Amino acid sequence: MIATTKKYETVKANEVTVWFKAASVNEFPKDGGACVKYKDLQIAVFNFTRLNKWYATQNLSPEKQEMVLSRGMIGDHKGIPMVACPLHKRIFSLEDGRNLNGDLEPIATYPVKILDGYVHIGFSH
C-alpha cells in the first residue's frame, strides 16, 4: 500500500512539463468532483464553482487506500478550500493537500488550467 501512495507527488505550476487534456469542462459536476486517469494515476478533479476555481488531487484516500476522494464533499474550512474523504471524513486542503483535521500525510495536488473549454492537469512526467 505504501508503494501506491508514493506514486502520487505534488506538482507545482513551475514544475509542469506535460499539460494533460483531461475532458471538457461540461463533464465535471458543479461544486463537485470526478476522477480522470493519467497513465497509472487516478486524479480527482474538482469544479469549485462557488469560488470559480478548479483543483486536482490524487484520488487515493491516504488512510483507507481506496480511490474515493473525487466523491468527497468540497467546501471551506477556516477559509481554506477543502475536500472531505467520503470514507472517514478527514479533510484535505485543495490548495496544498494538507490534512486539516488530523495527522495524516498530505495528499498530492496538481495544477489545473482551462483552455478552450477543456480541463488540463499539469504533471512533471
N, C-alpha and C positions, 0 to 999 in steps of 0.2 A: 504494500500500500504506500509506503514511503516513496517508492520509485514513481508512482503515479503522480503524487503531489509535486515531486521535484521537476516534472515535465513543464509545469506552469511557472513562468517567471515574468514578473512585471516588466513591461517595455515602456520607456519614457519616450515622449514625442521626438526628442533629438536622437534616439537610437533606432528609429524606424528605417528599415531598408526595403520592406515589402508592404504595400497597401493592398490588402486582400478585399476584393469586391464581394461582400457577403450576400446582399439581397436588396431588393427595393425597399425603401422606407415604408411602403404600404404593407409589407409582410410582417411588421412588428406591431404588437398591440400598444395603444397609447397608455402611458403610465404603467407599463409592464415590461416583461422580458420574453425573449425567445432564444433558443440555442442554435448556434451555427457550428459547423465543423471546419476546421482548418488543419490540414494534414492529419495528425493523430490527436489533435486537441479539440475539446468541446468548449466553446466560448459562449458565455451568457451575454447577450446584448440587450440593453435597457433603453427604451424610449421614454425618457422622463419629461413628458410634455409640459407638466406644471412648471418645470424650470427651463424648458426649451433647450434641453441638453441630452446628449447620448453618452452612454457609458458601456464599457465592455470589461468583463472579468472572466476568470476561469469559471466553468460551470460546476466544478467539483467542490462539494462540501468538505472542508478540511477535517471536520470531526467525524462525520459518518461515512466519508469516502464514497458518496453517491453523487451522481450527476444531476443535481436538482436546483442549483442556485437561480437558474433562469426562471423558475416557477415561484421564486420568492416574492414577497411583497416589497415594494420600494416606498420610501418615504424620507422623512427628515429626522435626524437625531441630534438635537442641540445645534441646529444649523448645518449639519453635515448630511449630504445626500447618502442614503444607505439602502442596503438590501437585507432582508431578514430571511435566513435559511428556512424553508418550509418544514424541515425535519426537527430542528432543535431550537429555532427562533433566535439563534445567535445572529448579531447584526454586524455587517461589514461596511466600511466606507466605500462608496463607489468611486471616490476620488483617488484614494491611495491604498485601499484594501485592508486597512487596519480593522482588527476585531474591536468593536466599540463597546461591548459589554462582557468582556471576558479576557482570557489569556491565550486564546488560540493564535497560531501563526497568521500573519496577514494572507489574504488571497491575492492572486496576481491580477493586475489591471493592465488594460491596453488602450492606446489612443484610438479615438473614433473620429472620422470626418464624413461629411455628407457631400457627395459630388453627383450632380445631375440626377438627383432623386435616388441615389444608391448609398447604402451604408458601407463604408470601408473601414477595416480594422487594421491597425498598424502592428507589424511584427518585426523582429530583428533577424529572422532567418526563415 
